[in-house]
Amino acid sequence: MPFDDDEPVFRRSKFGTNRYEYNPDSPVGMALIVLSLLVAGVVLLLMHEHAGPFARPADRETYTPAPVLPSAPSVDSWQP
């Protein structure tokens, strides 16, 4: 019976592993499923819009990249 209060929140996975999954027959399990999907959707939306903790830095003018250093001496400086 769906939404039975006697159902456990977690149940064993049916794939033969020792993992657990949310039980959608439990009201708390269904709430956790919906909450997980909402949180994942909001995080993806914030990442797409570059908002919240994923916002770009406001002061782009003060950014100076690291200087480019040669990784090997130039060919002209080599002496036999």
Secondary structure in CASP SS format (residue, H / E / C, confidence):
PFRMAT SS
TARGET T0000
AUTHOR 0000-0000-0000
METHOD secondary structure of the structure
MODEL  1
M C 1.00
P C 1.00
F C 1.00
D C 1.00
D C 1.00
D C 1.00
E C 1.00
P C 1.00
V C 1.00
F E 1.00
R E 1.00
R E 1.00
S C 1.00
K C 1.00
F C 1.00
G C 1.00
T C 1.00
N C 1.00
R C 1.00
Y E 1.00
E E 1.00
Y E 1.00
N C 1.00
P C 1.00
D C 1.00
S C 1.00
P H 1.00
V H 1.00
G H 1.00
M H 1.00
A H 1.00
L H 1.00
I H 1.00
V H 1.00
L H 1.00
S H 1.00
L H 1.00
L H 1.00
V H 1.00
A H 1.00
G H 1.00
V H 1.00
V H 1.00
L H 1.00
L H 1.00
L H 1.00
M H 1.00
H H 1.00
E H 1.00
H C 1.00
A C 1.00
G H 1.00
P H 1.00
F H 1.00
A C 1.00
R C 1.00
P C 1.00
A C 1.00
D C 1.00
R C 1.00
E C 1.00
T C 1.00
Y C 1.00
T C 1.00
P C 1.00
A C 1.00
P C 1.00
V C 1.00
L C 1.00
P C 1.00
S C 1.00
A C 1.00
P C 1.00
S C 1.00
V H 1.00
D H 1.00
S H 1.00
W C 1.00
Q C 1.00
P C 1.00
END
